[in-house]
């Protein structure tokens, strides 16, 4: 949870081939994205989770995304995932995560769903799809009466909207195709994807520098 709040970006890997997914994940991890989510819709997802968890141990936290059952959650944990992310709210998935010291991120959209997901025991509610419900304005509106629930913006979040979502009250955002732009993946422009990842992470670093108190100096 502390890492999600600190780094504020979850880099989502959702590709149609194992090779592309591995290249995208490494472009993220090598360019400042400290939380990488591998969706289980990705071919050989568990193998990739295992590879990333080993290669970037201590530096990058690996999440499993699109987890729809407790069996999938268990397989993700065995592969090395530390965060379980779902597009929906599944009580059994949340319970499994809680019982195994995994961070639970459950998907919800309406105020009723968001509160129900929180009461089911998740650690973070992923507002999904955030853009379709009104983007930062929607987050800002529901944060009025729902102030105690940590929220993450799920779905398409353009790079120039990162700060808008954080200002509206989200603790973090999901970045997928805004980093791994489909045309860049198709043409295997991994360096450009890495450049976009570095840009996104630099936005968070600059933001953090602005809000941190000035250091004390000894005269």
N, C-alpha and C positions, 0 to 999 in steps of 0.2 A: 504494500500500500504506500509506503514511504517513497518507493521508487516511482510509482505511478504519479504521485503528486509532484515529485521533484522533476521528473523528465517530461511529464505532461503529453507525451506522444507515444502511441502504440502503433508501430509499423506493421501493417497487415499484409501477409503474403497469401494471395489467392490466385494461383496460376493454373494453367491447363496441362502443364508438363512438370515432371520432377526436376528436370535440368533448369528450366526457367525459374522455378520456385527457389531452387538453391542459389542461383545467381542473384535473384532479387533479395533474398534474405541476407546474403553476404554483403551486397551493396548497402543495405541498411546498417548492418552491424559494424561495417568498417567505416561508416560515415556519420557516427554520432547518435544513431537510434539505439537506445539502451533497452527497449522492450520490443521484442519481435513476436508477433502473433502468427502462427502457421495455422491456417484454417484446415479443418479436416476434409474439406472438399478438394483439397490439393492432392494430386497423386503422390503416393508414398509419404504422406504427411508425417506419420509417426517416425519414419526413418530420418526425415529432415529435422524434426524436433530433437531427436537423439543426437544427431550430428551437431546441431547448433549448441545444445546444452553442454556438450563436451568441449567443442572448439572454443566457445566464448565463455566458459565457466568463470564466474566472478566478475564478469564485465557486462554481459547481456543477460537479461531475464527472458526466458522463453515462455510464451503463452500458447495454449491450444485454443483455436477459435472454431466456431460453428459446432460446439459440443452439444449434442442433442440427447444424450443418454448417459447414465452413470457408467455403463460399460465403456463408452468412449472416453469418459473422464478418467477412468482407471487406466486405460491404455495410454492416455496422454501423460498421466503421472509416471507410469513405468518408463516412458520414453524420456522423461526429464522435464516436462512442463511444470511450472510453478504457479501458473495462472490459468483458470478455466473460464472461457468466454462463450456465452451462448447468445443467439439472436432472440431468444425467448426466455420465459421463466419456467424452469423445470425444478420442482421442489427436490426431486431425488438427486439431480445434478448438484444443486446447491448444498444439500446435506452431505453428499460425498466429498465435495471440496472442503467443507467445514471440518469434517471428521478426519481429513488427511492434511490439514494445515496448508491448503491451497487457497489462493485468493480467488474469490468467486465473483464473476462479473455476469450479471443476468440482463437480458434484453427486455425492454418494455417501452411503451410509447405514451399512453395516456396517464394522467395523474393517478387514476385508480390502479392501473397496471404497475406504475412505478412504486407506489406505496405497498402493493401486494408483494412485489419482488423483494423489497426491503424487509418486510415483515416475514418473508420466507427464509431470511437469513443471509442474503447475498451481501458482499462487502461494497460493491459498486453497482449502480444501475446504469446500463448502457442505453441511452435514449436512442432508439433505432426504429426507423430511419429518421434522424434528427432533421435533415434538410426538408424532407417531405412534410414535416409537421410545422415548419415555419422557421427552422434554423435558430440562430442566436436569440431572435425575438421570442420564440416559443420557450426556449430554456429560461430566459429572463422572466417570462410571465409565470411559469410553473415554479420557479425558485421563490416567488413571493410567498406562497403558502407552504411550500415543501423545501425548507431550508436545511434540514438536518441530514439529507440523503446525498451522499457523494454521487455525482453524475458524470458520465463520460459520453461525449458526442459520437455516435456511431453512424455508419453510412458515409456517403461522399462528403468530405470536408476539404475544400480547396485550400491551398497553402495560405492565400491571403485572407482566409477566414479563421485561421487558428486562434489568433488573439481575440477575435470577436466572440468565439465560443467560450474562451477562458474568462473573458470579461463578463460574460453573461452568467457565469457561475459553474461551468464545468471544471472538473479537476484535470481532465485530459481529453484528448481527441484521438479518434482512429484515423490513420492515414493509410490508404491503400492505393487506389488508382491515381490519386493526386501525386503520388511518388512514382509508383510503377505504372506510368502512363502506358496504356495498351500498345500504342505505336512504338514506344521505346522498347518494350519487351519483345515485340514482334521483330524488330530490327536489331535486337541484342545490344542495345546501347546501355550497358550496365554502368559505365562511368557517368552517364548523364543522370541515371536513376540515383546513383550515389551523390551526385552534385545536388539533386533536389532534396535528398535526405539530409545532407549537410546544411542546406539552406533552412530546412524545417527545424533542425536541432539548434541552429544559430538563433532562430527567432526566440526559442525558449531560453537560451543562454542570455540573450540580451534582455529579455523580460525579467529574468531572475536577478540580473545585475542591477536593474533599475529599482527593484523593490527591496533588495538587501540593504540594511543600514550601513552607513559609512563606517569604515573601520576606525578604531581609536588609535591615535598616534601618541607616542611618548615623546615629550619635548625635553 
